Amino acid sequence: MAASTFVQFFFGNLAPFLLDEFEVSRSRLGLLTTAAFVVGGVGSLPAGQLVDRLGGRKVFVGLLVLVIASTLGMALAPSFTAMIFGAALAGGGLAGCNPTTNKLIAAHTAPGERGWIVGIKQAGVQFGAFFTGAVLPATAVALGWRLALAVTIVVPAAAIAAVLLMIPPDDRTPEDPPSGVDRAALTSTVWWMTAYAALMGAGVAAIGAWVPLYAKEGVNTSVNTAGAIAATIGLVGIASRVAWGWGTERIGQFSMPLAVMGLGSAVATLLLIAASSTGPWLLWTAAVLFGATAVTWNAVGMLAIVAEVESDAAGMASGYVLAGFYGGFVVSPILFGYSVDRTGAYSWGWGGIAVVFFAATVVALAWHASRRKEEAQVTRAED
């Protein structure tokens, strides 16, 4: 999971170096994240279907090879256009990482054991945030951004070895997904999660793409401090994803934890706005809150899919939710960069992101109300 999602953290942590290297505007820099998530969003549904057909192990090995190729392509990119192509190629890893891992968890673990496992695997994304925030800026200062980017391939290379050694072979030959898997097997959970994921995706994309550069330009921190702030989000997110996954499975309820995450994310975004006038300490506070809320929703969301969707449809269900999530990712980085270029300030962009997080909170609360209504109807019918 860390290796497949590195691309969403590359450009934020390397933003000062990429702006100098390619002499592009901030809105054009946002095209890198957009390119990755366009491919991730468009590819999510086909990836989910492919995983259901071929099995998680085969597909994941192929995706990790793609991650290595795309990373080396970006490290060697002679132009900004080549960087965009490399980012788009990396989007293939984004498209398939959750369908494959959800499929493997649904196939190889029993209910009651999935919460902490989903939490750990989703924590891999935040390990990626921590790793890139801690390593990329400092390495880029010392050795250049290209070498800093290239050395990250050790993670997907190690992941390929781990998959081949530790995960059992897929136990069925390639075939078409079982009939009836389509939309009939997908519960209302999938559609509520897709709407919520689209909004959270828009917010989380802005965090990953712009917090490091905002720390440097808007709050006047050093490049290394900006990277450390990004790493803090990832470090807190590692523990939070495991904790949220374990705790949510214990209470057996998904909508209210998601509402809490949306609200906490909105508050953290408002702290970012205040940091421009109060100083870096609010950036650190916001980073901790983001790590505990915004970047951890996937642990609860993916657990909801694994818990409430039949394993034969787990890949497809994950694909729908991720298509929404990556759709949100496509929109916000470039719009955020455009707002900064046009206004010369970050406050308008962060204000918009706060509204998006509040909207996600409303969706989660509406889902909760809908489930309560359904449960009440079932109770009345039984009486």
VMD Tcl script that draws the C-alpha trace (Angstrom):
set ca {
  {0.00 0.00 0.00}
  {2.85 2.40 0.76}
  {4.60 1.66 -2.51}
  {1.45 1.94 -4.62}
  {0.47 5.32 -3.19}
  {3.86 7.06 -3.02}
  {2.92 9.16 -6.05}
  {0.35 11.19 -4.10}
  {3.13 12.44 -1.78}
  {5.98 12.83 -4.26}
  {4.96 16.16 -5.75}
  {4.04 17.97 -2.55}
  {7.35 17.12 -0.89}
  {9.38 17.90 -4.01}
  {7.33 20.96 -5.05}
  {10.07 23.61 -4.48}
  {12.56 21.57 -6.53}
  {10.09 20.82 -9.34}
  {9.05 24.48 -9.60}
  {12.71 25.48 -10.00}
  {13.58 22.62 -12.37}
  {10.71 22.96 -14.83}
  {9.78 26.64 -14.28}
  {6.03 25.98 -14.19}
  {3.17 27.66 -12.34}
  {1.61 26.12 -9.26}
  {-1.55 25.25 -11.17}
  {0.55 23.36 -13.76}
  {2.39 21.61 -10.96}
  {-1.00 20.42 -9.75}
  {-1.40 18.62 -13.09}
  {1.02 15.95 -11.86}
  {-1.28 14.90 -9.03}
  {-4.29 15.29 -11.32}
  {-2.75 13.02 -13.98}
  {-2.07 10.28 -11.44}
  {-5.58 10.37 -10.07}
  {-7.33 10.62 -13.44}
  {-5.77 7.27 -14.28}
  {-6.42 6.00 -10.76}
  {-10.09 6.98 -10.95}
  {-10.75 5.75 -14.48}
  {-8.83 2.54 -13.80}
  {-10.44 1.67 -10.46}
  {-13.49 -0.14 -11.85}
  {-11.55 -2.17 -14.46}
  {-8.93 -2.95 -11.80}
  {-11.61 -4.19 -9.41}
  {-13.08 -6.44 -12.10}
  {-9.62 -7.72 -13.04}
  {-8.87 -8.58 -9.42}
  {-12.17 -10.46 -9.07}
  {-11.30 -12.39 -12.23}
  {-7.58 -13.14 -11.80}
  {-7.03 -12.95 -8.04}
  {-5.29 -10.42 -5.82}
  {-1.77 -11.87 -5.80}
  {-1.20 -11.85 -9.56}
  {-2.56 -8.36 -10.06}
  {-0.66 -6.85 -7.15}
  {2.72 -8.12 -8.37}
  {2.01 -6.54 -11.75}
  {1.04 -3.25 -10.13}
  {4.24 -3.12 -8.09}
  {6.30 -3.60 -11.24}
  {4.35 -0.70 -12.74}
  {5.17 1.45 -9.70}
  {8.90 0.81 -10.15}
  {8.77 1.64 -13.86}
  {6.80 4.85 -13.35}
  {9.04 6.08 -10.53}
  {12.20 5.58 -12.56}
  {10.50 7.25 -15.52}
  {9.79 10.37 -13.45}
  {13.29 10.41 -11.96}
  {14.73 10.45 -15.49}
  {12.10 12.76 -17.02}
  {13.72 15.30 -19.39}
  {10.67 17.59 -19.44}
  {7.52 18.46 -17.51}
  {5.45 16.63 -20.13}
  {7.45 13.48 -19.43}
  {6.80 13.98 -15.71}
  {3.05 14.10 -16.40}
  {3.30 10.86 -18.37}
  {5.19 9.20 -15.50}
  {2.62 10.43 -12.99}
  {-0.19 9.02 -15.15}
  {1.59 5.67 -15.31}
  {1.89 5.67 -11.52}
  {-1.89 6.09 -11.40}
  {-2.17 2.43 -12.36}
  {-0.82 1.53 -8.94}
  {-3.40 3.78 -7.30}
  {-6.20 2.12 -9.28}
  {-5.40 -1.38 -8.15}
  {-3.91 -1.19 -4.66}
  {-7.13 -1.24 -2.63}
  {-9.10 -3.71 -4.79}
  {-6.22 -6.19 -4.59}
  {-5.60 -5.86 -0.87}
  {-9.31 -5.89 -0.01}
  {-9.73 -9.01 -2.13}
  {-6.86 -10.75 -0.34}
  {-8.19 -9.83 3.10}
  {-11.71 -10.98 2.23}
  {-10.34 -14.28 0.88}
  {-7.79 -15.11 3.58}
  {-9.12 -13.71 6.89}
  {-12.21 -14.38 8.98}
  {-14.75 -11.82 10.23}
  {-13.66 -10.48 13.60}
  {-10.01 -10.43 12.52}
  {-10.35 -7.98 9.66}
  {-10.53 -4.66 11.51}
  {-6.94 -4.47 12.67}
  {-5.67 -6.09 9.46}
  {-7.44 -3.49 7.30}
  {-6.11 -0.81 9.66}
  {-2.55 -2.06 9.26}
  {-2.74 -2.29 5.49}
  {-4.30 1.20 5.23}
  {-1.56 2.45 7.55}
  {0.80 1.59 4.73}
  {-0.42 4.70 2.91}
  {0.54 6.84 5.88}
  {3.85 5.06 6.18}
  {4.34 6.30 2.63}
  {3.45 9.84 3.72}
  {5.88 9.63 6.64}
  {8.64 8.04 4.56}
  {8.41 10.54 1.72}
  {8.11 13.53 4.06}
  {11.08 12.41 6.14}
  {13.34 11.25 3.30}
  {12.58 13.13 0.08}
  {13.22 16.80 1.05}
  {16.44 16.09 2.94}
  {17.74 13.73 0.24}
  {16.79 16.20 -2.49}
  {18.71 18.98 -0.75}
  {21.78 16.76 -0.40}
  {21.73 14.73 -3.62}
  {19.12 16.26 -5.93}
  {15.44 15.50 -6.42}
  {15.98 12.93 -9.17}
  {18.11 10.65 -7.05}
  {15.80 11.19 -4.09}
  {12.89 9.97 -6.20}
  {14.79 7.01 -7.63}
  {15.82 5.53 -4.27}
  {12.17 5.07 -3.27}
  {11.93 2.04 -5.59}
  {13.48 -0.07 -2.83}
  {10.05 -0.14 -1.18}
  {8.06 -1.64 -4.10}
  {10.95 -4.01 -4.81}
  {10.82 -5.28 -1.22}
  {7.03 -5.51 -1.47}
  {7.26 -7.77 -4.54}
  {9.53 -10.13 -2.63}
  {7.16 -10.12 0.35}
  {4.11 -10.87 -1.83}
  {5.81 -13.79 -3.57}
  {7.13 -15.28 -0.33}
  {4.23 -14.71 2.07}
  {0.90 -14.56 0.22}
  {-0.56 -17.90 -0.96}
  {-1.09 -18.31 -4.70}
  {-4.52 -17.37 -6.02}
  {-6.64 -20.49 -5.72}
  {-8.62 -20.30 -8.92}
  {-7.81 -20.05 -12.57}
  {-8.75 -16.93 -14.51}
  {-12.46 -16.82 -15.25}
  {-15.29 -14.39 -15.55}
  {-16.65 -13.05 -12.26}
  {-19.58 -15.05 -10.89}
  {-22.87 -14.05 -12.47}
  {-24.91 -11.59 -10.44}
  {-21.85 -9.93 -8.91}
  {-22.56 -6.68 -10.75}
  {-24.66 -4.07 -8.99}
  {-26.96 -6.61 -7.32}
  {-24.23 -7.69 -4.92}
  {-23.35 -4.12 -3.99}
  {-25.15 -2.84 -0.90}
  {-26.12 0.77 -0.18}
  {-22.87 0.96 1.79}
  {-21.00 1.18 -1.52}
  {-22.99 4.17 -2.78}
  {-22.81 6.13 0.48}
  {-19.10 5.39 0.69}
  {-18.57 6.52 -2.91}
  {-20.15 9.92 -2.22}
  {-18.21 10.35 1.02}
  {-14.97 9.21 -0.64}
  {-15.28 11.76 -3.45}
  {-15.47 14.63 -0.96}
  {-12.70 13.30 1.28}
  {-10.57 12.67 -1.79}
  {-10.82 16.32 -2.80}
  {-9.74 17.40 0.68}
  {-6.97 14.86 1.20}
  {-5.50 15.62 -2.23}
  {-5.02 19.26 -1.27}
  {-3.35 18.26 1.99}
  {-0.83 15.99 0.29}
  {-0.16 18.31 -2.63}
  {-0.02 21.71 -0.92}
  {0.70 21.52 2.83}
  {4.51 21.29 2.38}
  {4.64 24.21 -0.07}
  {2.19 26.22 2.06}
  {4.41 25.65 5.10}
  {7.38 27.06 3.19}
  {5.71 29.94 1.32}
  {2.75 30.81 3.54}
  {4.24 30.27 7.00}
  {7.95 30.76 6.13}
  {9.33 27.44 7.37}
  {12.39 25.74 5.89}
  {12.12 22.96 3.29}
  {13.14 20.36 5.88}
  {10.59 21.65 8.41}
  {7.88 21.54 5.75}
  {8.82 17.94 5.03}
  {8.75 17.12 8.74}
  {5.22 18.53 9.01}
  {4.12 16.31 6.12}
  {5.87 13.37 7.78}
  {3.99 14.07 11.01}
  {0.67 13.64 9.20}
  {1.87 10.27 7.99}
  {3.29 9.18 11.34}
  {0.11 9.98 13.23}
  {-1.91 8.40 10.44}
  {-0.09 5.08 10.81}
  {-1.25 4.61 14.39}
  {-4.65 6.18 13.76}
  {-5.57 3.86 10.90}
  {-4.84 0.78 12.98}
  {-6.76 2.21 15.95}
  {-9.77 3.31 13.88}
  {-9.91 -0.03 12.07}
  {-9.78 -2.04 15.30}
  {-12.21 0.19 17.18}
  {-14.74 0.45 14.37}
  {-14.98 -3.31 13.96}
  {-15.57 -3.63 17.70}
  {-18.50 -1.20 17.69}
  {-19.83 -2.55 14.39}
  {-20.79 0.88 13.08}
  {-19.19 2.89 10.27}
  {-21.13 6.10 9.61}
  {-20.51 7.97 12.88}
  {-16.73 7.38 12.89}
  {-16.68 8.76 9.35}
  {-18.65 11.83 10.45}
  {-16.13 12.47 13.24}
  {-13.29 12.21 10.71}
  {-14.93 14.68 8.36}
  {-15.52 17.22 11.13}
  {-11.99 16.85 12.51}
  {-10.59 17.38 9.01}
  {-12.57 20.61 8.61}
  {-11.28 21.94 11.93}
  {-7.69 21.06 10.98}
  {-8.07 22.96 7.70}
  {-9.22 26.06 9.56}
  {-6.09 25.77 11.72}
  {-4.00 25.89 8.54}
  {-5.58 29.23 7.63}
  {-4.87 30.60 11.10}
  {-1.23 29.42 10.95}
  {-0.32 32.10 8.40}
  {-0.80 34.77 11.07}
  {-0.02 32.87 14.29}
  {3.05 30.87 13.29}
  {4.22 27.31 12.62}
  {2.94 25.79 15.88}
  {-0.59 25.68 14.45}
  {0.76 23.83 11.42}
  {2.01 21.08 13.73}
  {-1.35 20.97 15.52}
  {-3.18 20.73 12.20}
  {-0.79 18.00 11.05}
  {-1.59 15.86 14.09}
  {-5.33 16.38 13.59}
  {-5.10 15.59 9.89}
  {-3.21 12.41 10.74}
  {-5.93 11.38 13.18}
  {-8.87 12.16 10.88}
  {-8.56 13.16 7.21}
  {-6.02 10.59 6.11}
  {-7.46 7.74 8.20}
  {-10.98 7.51 6.76}
  {-9.83 4.78 4.33}
  {-9.34 2.34 7.20}
  {-13.02 2.61 8.15}
  {-14.22 2.89 4.55}
  {-12.34 -0.16 3.31}
  {-13.39 -2.14 6.39}
  {-17.01 -1.30 5.56}
  {-16.52 -2.77 2.08}
  {-14.79 -5.92 3.35}
  {-17.41 -6.42 6.09}
  {-20.61 -5.71 4.15}
  {-19.90 -6.90 0.60}
  {-19.53 -10.53 -0.46}
  {-15.91 -11.48 -1.16}
  {-16.68 -12.29 -4.83}
  {-17.69 -8.64 -5.29}
  {-15.04 -7.07 -3.04}
  {-12.85 -5.96 -5.93}
  {-15.68 -4.32 -7.84}
  {-17.11 -2.64 -4.73}
  {-13.68 -1.25 -3.88}
  {-13.41 -0.01 -7.45}
  {-16.60 2.05 -7.18}
  {-15.53 3.68 -3.90}
  {-12.04 4.40 -5.18}
  {-13.40 5.86 -8.42}
  {-15.20 8.41 -6.25}
  {-12.14 9.00 -4.08}
  {-9.79 9.51 -7.00}
  {-12.38 11.64 -8.77}
  {-12.10 14.04 -5.84}
  {-8.33 13.88 -6.10}
  {-8.47 14.89 -9.77}
  {-10.34 18.12 -9.13}
  {-8.81 19.81 -6.10}
  {-5.01 20.03 -6.65}
  {-5.27 21.95 -9.91}
  {-8.10 24.20 -8.66}
  {-6.20 24.87 -5.45}
  {-3.06 25.80 -7.39}
  {-5.09 28.04 -9.69}
  {-6.59 29.88 -6.71}
  {-3.11 30.53 -5.28}
  {-1.80 31.76 -8.63}
  {-4.80 34.06 -9.10}
  {-5.07 35.50 -5.58}
  {-1.49 35.23 -4.35}
  {-2.77 33.66 -1.12}
  {-3.60 30.20 0.18}
  {-6.57 31.19 2.36}
  {-9.20 30.90 -0.40}
  {-8.03 27.42 -1.28}
  {-8.01 26.21 2.31}
  {-11.42 27.76 2.89}
  {-12.81 25.73 0.00}
  {-11.25 22.55 1.36}
  {-12.83 23.19 4.78}
  {-16.24 23.41 3.08}
  {-15.58 20.11 1.29}
  {-14.75 18.37 4.58}
  {-17.92 19.77 6.19}
  {-19.90 18.39 3.24}
  {-18.36 14.94 3.81}
  {-19.50 15.15 7.43}
  {-23.06 15.84 6.27}
  {-22.97 12.81 3.94}
  {-21.82 10.54 6.78}
  {-24.57 11.85 9.06}
  {-27.16 11.35 6.30}
  {-25.96 7.76 5.86}
  {-26.29 7.24 9.61}
  {-29.85 8.58 9.57}
  {-30.70 6.38 6.59}
  {-29.46 3.26 8.36}
  {-31.36 4.12 11.51}
  {-34.51 4.50 9.44}
  {-33.93 1.14 7.71}
  {-33.32 -0.58 11.06}
  {-36.52 0.93 12.49}
  {-38.51 -0.32 9.50}
  {-37.10 -3.84 9.93}
  {-37.96 -3.79 13.64}
  {-41.55 -2.70 12.92}
  {-41.89 -5.41 10.26}
  {-40.71 -8.08 12.72}
  {-43.15 -6.86 15.35}
}
mol new
graphics top color blue
foreach p $ca { graphics top sphere $p radius 0.5 }
foreach p [lrange $ca 0 end-1] q [lrange $ca 1 end] { graphics top cylinder $p $q radius 0.2 }
display resetview
